């Protein structure tokens, strides 16, 4: 049978599939639009399975924060090339997933993948990703998802660096102004702290750092009494590297972050999360 150009155009707009694929699906479905969509989705899943083994380290990190700053969602969606990551179709997908993680309180990539996709409730997020793999032609992987809710007297803020290569979510005092929230998030993006402050560093991490410092001092021939002092000094340097509030402020390295926070109304940082694109994929490998 023959199908109209208008029907092909409509199917293409609904699925993103190629013109010829849409035409063949409509012919196979006898002109039934819904059946044609099912046929394309089935083909998409088969195509996605073939591409699933390919490494996807590019892509985007996207963040959604509610207007009142009480909820936030962040996701990392990986693809194979930056070219695909820059397409409108891909950017819309990753932004929608971040919003879904925020609104539906989903804090895990696997859980998000299993949920009905907010833009197409008849299919799961995993199925929609598979359909996008088929139309885009690259492997796409939902690597990470985060959902946070701010505590009492706190709010959430965010920062995206390099157009989505690094994403940061921070929880700070509700009294913090917009500039301070952005400065804190930018600090996390640029300086890669691991902990908020020395009090939040696990005891085993502190113990390991001190043992390493003392062993180095002993190897240099330092007496035992001096080894402890050297270890304490190196531990202080360690805190400056890994603790957010002890780091030199990126916008003014002569001051520490904690000094800036004190100057701006004794702002408190409760926690932060940092997604760097490709990080999760590298860890899995």
Helices and strands as residue ranges (DSSP letters): H 5-15, H 19-28, H 33-51, E 58-65, E 71-79, H 82-85, H 88-103, H 109-114, E 116-117, E 120-124, H 125-136, E 141-149, E 154-161, E 166-173, H 178-191, G 198-200, H 203-219, H 224-242, G 244-246, E 248-249, E 252-256, H 257-263, E 269-276, H 279-284
